[in-house]
Amino acid sequence: MFDTLARIQEGRAGQAFARGGEPFGRRGAPPTDGRRGPVPQVPLGPELDSILRSAANLREESARRTNSLDATAFDKRAATLGAPRRIFVTQPRLSTSLQASATTAAALVDSARNAFGATKRFIPVAADTVEFALAKTRTIDDLAKILNADVFASFTAFRVGRDSVQWQLTLRDLSAHTAYRSRLVNFYAAPISEPTPRLGEALGVAARLLNEMDRAPRSPGAPPTPGRP
């Protein structure tokens, strides 16, 4: 689209000469002896000029991000994974209408902690420590400092219809490249007071995504990945 707009601008300059006009002052007029003079430099309109500059900046930014995710960056990360990482699995907040799902919520959190801990790359923060930290703050950045952790798994419950609930798991790796910093896993909906169906399948997907995030290049300027405290 931007290339087309630029060609339109160039075409206007040629049309101005064909009419023998003076598009931008006497300097752009053809010579009086009939010979064709130099093509006048027709400036872009301010709006189009701004758009084209923005497009160029976006292309440069895209190229920079692409280059930062080449095979070498992944190989470097694979060679510097370091010690197992601490993961903070948050307790979900339940609305009044979803209080009947409290038992299911506790089971989800325990199952997620076991699934992530089984990968050997992640050490779940102790449940009592999670409860203590959440009593102080629920801000991700503050929790990361308090707990020396930069990997988070947060459950959220959504009401579906009159008597069902769907769980969503948000995964965050604060030190990963922006393209790998967060992922979502949607669980199958179920009646509010019943267990979530196909739980193992959904947690398997979550564990795979965590592994991809962990092995992705780190974000430029990110602090060192916290290890075992």
C-alpha positions as CSV (number, residue, x, y, z in Angstrom):
1,M,0.0,0.0,0.0
2,F,2.8,2.4,0.9
3,D,4.7,1.7,-2.3
4,T,1.5,2.4,-4.3
5,L,1.1,5.8,-2.5
6,A,4.7,6.6,-3.3
7,R,4.2,5.8,-7.0
8,I,1.2,8.0,-7.0
9,Q,3.3,10.9,-5.7
10,E,5.9,10.3,-8.4
11,G,3.2,10.1,-11.0
12,R,2.0,13.6,-10.0
13,A,5.4,15.0,-10.7
14,G,5.4,13.5,-14.3
15,Q,1.9,14.8,-14.9
16,A,3.0,18.3,-13.8
17,F,5.7,18.3,-16.5
18,A,3.3,17.0,-19.2
19,R,1.1,20.0,-18.6
20,G,4.1,22.3,-18.6
21,G,3.0,23.5,-15.1
22,E,5.0,24.8,-12.2
23,P,4.0,22.5,-9.4
24,F,6.2,24.0,-6.7
25,G,7.6,27.3,-7.9
26,R,9.7,28.5,-10.8
27,R,12.6,26.0,-10.1
28,G,10.4,23.1,-11.2
29,A,9.3,24.7,-14.5
30,P,10.7,23.2,-17.8
31,P,13.2,25.4,-19.7
32,T,11.8,27.9,-22.2
33,D,13.9,26.5,-25.2
34,G,11.7,23.4,-25.4
35,R,14.3,21.0,-24.0
36,R,13.2,18.8,-21.1
37,G,14.7,19.9,-17.9
38,P,15.4,17.8,-14.8
39,V,12.5,16.1,-13.1
40,P,11.3,18.4,-10.3
41,Q,11.6,17.1,-6.8
42,V,7.9,16.9,-5.7
43,P,7.8,16.6,-2.0
44,L,5.5,14.2,-0.3
45,G,2.5,15.5,1.5
46,P,3.1,15.7,5.2
47,E,0.6,13.0,6.0
48,L,2.0,10.5,3.4
49,D,5.5,11.4,4.4
50,S,4.8,10.5,8.0
51,I,3.1,7.3,7.0
52,L,6.1,6.2,4.9
53,R,8.6,7.0,7.6
54,S,6.5,5.0,10.1
55,A,6.4,2.1,7.7
56,A,10.2,2.2,7.3
57,N,10.6,2.2,11.1
58,L,8.2,-0.8,11.4
59,R,10.2,-2.7,8.8
60,E,13.5,-2.0,10.6
61,E,12.0,-3.0,14.0
62,S,10.6,-6.2,12.5
63,A,14.0,-7.0,11.0
64,R,15.7,-6.4,14.3
65,R,13.3,-8.7,16.1
66,T,13.5,-11.4,13.5
67,N,17.3,-11.3,13.6
68,S,17.3,-11.6,17.4
69,L,15.3,-14.9,17.1
70,D,17.6,-16.7,14.6
71,A,19.0,-20.2,15.2
72,T,22.1,-18.9,16.9
73,A,20.0,-17.2,19.6
74,F,18.2,-20.4,20.4
75,D,21.4,-22.4,20.5
76,K,22.9,-19.8,22.9
77,R,19.9,-20.2,25.2
78,A,20.0,-24.0,25.1
79,A,23.6,-23.8,26.2
80,T,22.9,-21.4,29.1
81,L,19.7,-22.7,30.6
82,G,21.2,-22.8,34.1
83,A,19.6,-24.2,37.2
84,P,15.9,-25.2,37.4
85,R,13.6,-22.2,37.7
86,R,11.1,-21.3,40.3
87,I,7.5,-21.1,39.1
88,F,4.7,-19.3,40.9
89,V,1.3,-21.0,40.5
90,T,-1.3,-18.5,41.7
91,Q,-4.5,-19.2,43.5
92,P,-7.5,-18.0,41.4
93,R,-9.9,-15.4,42.6
94,L,-13.5,-16.6,42.4
95,S,-16.6,-14.5,42.1
96,T,-19.6,-15.1,44.4
97,S,-21.4,-17.0,41.7
98,L,-18.4,-19.4,41.3
99,Q,-17.7,-20.2,44.9
100,A,-19.0,-23.8,44.3
101,S,-15.8,-24.2,42.1
102,A,-13.5,-23.6,45.1
103,T,-12.7,-27.4,45.4
104,T,-12.0,-27.6,41.6
105,A,-9.8,-24.6,41.8
106,A,-7.7,-26.1,44.5
107,A,-7.4,-29.3,42.6
108,L,-6.4,-27.4,39.4
109,V,-3.6,-25.6,41.3
110,D,-2.2,-28.8,42.9
111,S,-2.4,-30.6,39.6
112,A,-0.5,-27.8,37.8
113,R,2.2,-27.7,40.4
114,N,2.7,-31.4,40.1
115,A,2.7,-31.3,36.3
116,F,5.2,-28.5,36.1
117,G,7.5,-29.9,38.9
118,A,7.6,-33.2,37.0
119,T,9.4,-31.6,34.1
120,K,12.6,-31.1,36.3
121,R,13.0,-27.6,34.8
122,F,10.7,-25.9,37.3
123,I,10.4,-25.8,41.0
124,P,6.9,-24.8,42.2
125,V,7.0,-22.2,44.9
126,A,5.6,-23.7,48.1
127,A,1.9,-23.3,48.6
128,D,2.1,-21.5,51.9
129,T,4.6,-19.1,50.5
130,V,2.2,-18.4,47.6
131,E,-0.6,-17.7,50.0
132,F,1.6,-15.4,52.1
133,A,2.8,-13.5,49.0
134,L,-0.7,-13.0,47.6
135,A,-1.8,-11.6,50.9
136,K,0.7,-8.8,50.4
137,T,0.3,-8.1,46.6
138,R,-1.0,-9.5,43.4
139,T,1.3,-7.4,41.1
140,I,3.5,-9.6,39.0
141,D,6.6,-7.4,39.2
142,D,6.3,-7.2,43.0
143,L,5.8,-10.9,43.4
144,A,8.8,-11.6,41.2
145,K,11.0,-9.6,43.5
146,I,9.5,-11.1,46.7
147,L,9.8,-14.7,45.6
148,N,12.9,-14.6,43.4
149,A,10.9,-16.0,40.5
150,D,10.1,-14.9,37.0
151,V,7.8,-17.7,35.7
152,F,4.1,-17.5,36.6
153,A,1.1,-19.6,36.0
154,S,-2.2,-17.9,36.8
155,F,-5.7,-19.5,36.7
156,T,-8.8,-17.5,35.8
157,A,-12.4,-18.7,35.9
158,F,-15.1,-17.6,33.5
159,R,-18.8,-18.3,33.8
160,V,-20.3,-20.2,30.9
161,G,-24.0,-20.2,30.5
162,R,-26.1,-20.6,33.7
163,D,-24.2,-23.4,35.4
164,S,-20.9,-24.0,33.8
165,V,-17.4,-22.7,34.3
166,Q,-14.3,-22.6,32.0
167,W,-10.8,-22.2,33.3
168,Q,-8.0,-20.4,31.6
169,L,-4.3,-20.7,32.4
170,T,-2.0,-17.7,31.7
171,L,1.7,-18.6,31.5
172,R,4.3,-15.8,31.8
173,D,8.1,-15.9,31.5
174,L,9.2,-12.4,32.4
175,S,12.8,-12.8,31.1
176,A,11.9,-14.4,27.7
177,H,11.9,-12.6,24.4
178,T,8.6,-10.7,23.9
179,A,7.5,-13.3,21.3
180,Y,7.6,-16.0,24.0
181,R,6.7,-14.0,27.1
182,S,3.1,-15.2,27.6
183,R,0.9,-18.0,26.5
184,L,-2.8,-19.0,27.2
185,V,-4.3,-22.5,27.7
186,N,-8.0,-22.9,27.7
187,F,-9.5,-25.8,29.6
188,Y,-12.8,-27.5,28.7
189,A,-15.9,-26.1,30.3
190,A,-17.7,-28.2,32.9
191,P,-20.5,-27.8,35.4
192,I,-19.5,-25.5,38.3
193,S,-19.3,-28.1,41.0
194,E,-17.7,-30.9,38.8
195,P,-14.0,-31.6,37.9
196,T,-12.5,-30.2,34.7
197,P,-12.6,-32.8,31.9
198,R,-9.4,-33.8,30.1
199,L,-7.3,-32.1,32.7
200,G,-4.2,-34.1,32.0
201,E,-4.3,-33.2,28.3
202,A,-4.6,-29.5,29.0
203,L,-1.8,-29.5,31.6
204,G,0.4,-31.4,29.1
205,V,-0.1,-28.6,26.6
206,A,0.8,-26.1,29.3
207,A,4.0,-28.0,30.2
208,R,5.0,-28.0,26.5
209,L,4.4,-24.3,26.2
210,L,6.4,-23.6,29.3
211,N,9.3,-25.6,27.9
212,E,9.2,-23.6,24.6
213,M,9.1,-20.3,26.6
214,D,12.0,-21.5,28.8
215,R,14.2,-22.4,25.8
216,A,13.4,-19.2,23.9
217,P,16.1,-16.4,23.7
218,R,16.0,-14.0,26.5
219,S,14.7,-10.4,26.2
220,P,17.5,-7.8,25.6
221,G,18.4,-6.2,28.9
222,A,16.5,-8.8,31.0
223,P,18.0,-9.5,34.4
224,P,19.7,-12.9,34.9
225,T,17.2,-15.8,35.4
226,P,16.7,-16.4,39.1
227,G,17.9,-19.8,40.2
228,R,17.3,-21.9,43.3
229,P,17.1,-19.5,46.4
